Amino acid sequence: MQDRLKLRDVRAVFRLIGEVRELGADPTRWRQHMVRQLRKLMGAAVVVSSEVHLRQPDAANASTEGLMRIIDVGWGCDGSDDDRVWEIRGDSLARPEAYMLALLPGAAQSDAEAPAPMKPTTPLREGKRFIFSQYPLPHLGAVDQLGVHQQMESEPFTPAQQRLIRLFHVELGRLWRRDALRIARDPAKQLAPRLAQTLAALQAGASEKQISHQLGISPHTVHNYVKALHQRLGVSSRGELLAKTHQTESFLPKLSVDRKV
């Protein structure tokens, strides 16, 4: 029956999740691989995968009430030219509902650079020629979106294929949720930008004088940053600081929010 998932397809979904996990250090790798493989698995014409961030617009440019700055970052694959992929990198003013998103209470008070709290309005939209899935990433102030398109002359998507896409997206989301828990347990995460830069320089072996030169700030300011790191992480020496913030390679899929958006 067309509404029953086939075991081989479910296995293929979890196999792809494993591949994404192994490629997870670089979003330009895992997303490209994912859209190619999903297109083949679904027999689809186009697969598009991106994360969407909302920001408050610049007051000088916002002429219409209700508009938000919408940052859309990801990859798409259309199967032409040996699974050609293209990068999605949009930054425009639009209404959140145009992206099937809704602002949460308190969003109007966010500053221009802070993520605007939001939620997906359509977790799954099912159609014969189009499947659209959204997964919330509240710890990053983003929503991941996955769209699968079919050509008019091809066989339409079945109910089982619609469920398969949602299964894949939810399982992928579990990896991000696990990453969110890991970040919450790590006091070195989500530091203020200057503290993060100072910590990175210390981890690279730089002295406070060298950090002062690298960042273009006074040695006194750098020393205060180091003291703030000690207090934040509950340590009393540089050795303790470096031991507590030792970096281990993560195999979880990273989002483009880790790059500059």
Secondary structure, DSSP 8 states (H G I E B T S, - for coil): -TTS--HHHHHHHHHHHHHHHHTTT-HHHHHHHHHHHHHHHHT-SEEEEEEEEEE---TTT--STT-EEEEEEEEEE-SHHHH-EEEEEEEEEE-GGGGTEEE-TTGGG--TTS---EEES-SEEE-SSEEEEEEEETTTTEEEEEEEE--TTS----HHHHHHHHHHHHHHHHHHHHHHHHHHH-TTTT--HHHHHHHHHHHTT--HHHHHHHHT--HHHHHHHHHHHHHHHT-SSHHHHHHHT------S---GGGS--
